[in-house]
């Protein structure tokens, strides 16, 4: 089992690099390859998330971060903003372990669900989250907040027809 721990402020410089490395997978999808070069969250933004208390890191034997999950309460759910694992460490169960830690945190705080937005039909996105118990939401099932997030993503250049919101009831 990988070591997962709460992120600390000194982890923040590692997280943009991990996010960039994880995004390299998008090079496999021609119409989404641009994401591999798109901006990632800043070190300061990561530090703010860490201060909010819902960011976890997967670490290697030297305690250096190699993956992370950042989340925040949104409405009554814990919303997963970003799950990234360094390209060289993907496929080892780190993403799955990070989501399990987030589930435990949410349950302990009375959150009834986890939510996220992601790409439809991208193997490491919608199908991966389905394997963890998430379901894709129809337009009628979207909360106001999730509807707003999807709209902001489209405004930022993400293709509307390729995005979805998902929820995992706890």
Rosetta blueprint (number, residue, H / E / L):
1 X L
2 X L
3 X E
4 X E
5 X E
6 X E
7 X L
8 X L
9 X H
10 X H
11 X H
12 X H
13 X H
14 X H
15 X H
16 X H
17 X H
18 X H
19 X H
20 X H
21 X H
22 X H
23 X H
24 X H
25 X H
26 X H
27 X H
28 X H
29 X L
30 X H
31 X H
32 X H
33 X H
34 X H
35 X H
36 X H
37 X H
38 X L
39 X L
40 X L
41 X L
42 X L
43 X H
44 X H
45 X H
46 X H
47 X H
48 X H
49 X H
50 X H
51 X H
52 X H
53 X L
54 X L
55 X E
56 X E
57 X E
58 X E
59 X E
60 X L
61 X L
62 X L
63 X L
64 X L
65 X E
66 X E
67 X E
68 X E
69 X E
70 X E
71 X E
72 X E
73 X E
74 X E
75 X L
76 X L
77 X E
78 X E
79 X E
80 X E
81 X E
82 X E
83 X E
84 X E
85 X E
86 X L
87 X H
88 X H
89 X H
90 X L
91 X L
92 X L
93 X L
94 X H
95 X H
96 X H
97 X H
98 X H
99 X H
100 X H
101 X H
102 X H
103 X H
104 X H
105 X H
106 X H
107 X H
108 X H
109 X L
110 X L
111 X L
112 X L
113 X E
114 X E
115 X E
116 X E
117 X E
118 X E
119 X E
120 X L
121 X L
122 X L
123 X H
124 X H
125 X H
126 X H
127 X H
128 X H
129 X H
130 X H
131 X L
132 X L
133 X L
134 X L
135 X E
136 X E
137 X L
138 X L
139 X H
140 X H
141 X H
142 X L
143 X L
144 X H
145 X H
146 X H
147 X H
148 X H
149 X H
150 X H
151 X H
152 X H
153 X H
154 X H
155 X H
156 X L
157 X L
158 X L
159 X L
160 X H
161 X H
162 X H
163 X E
164 X E
165 X E
166 X E
167 X E
168 X E
169 X E
170 X L
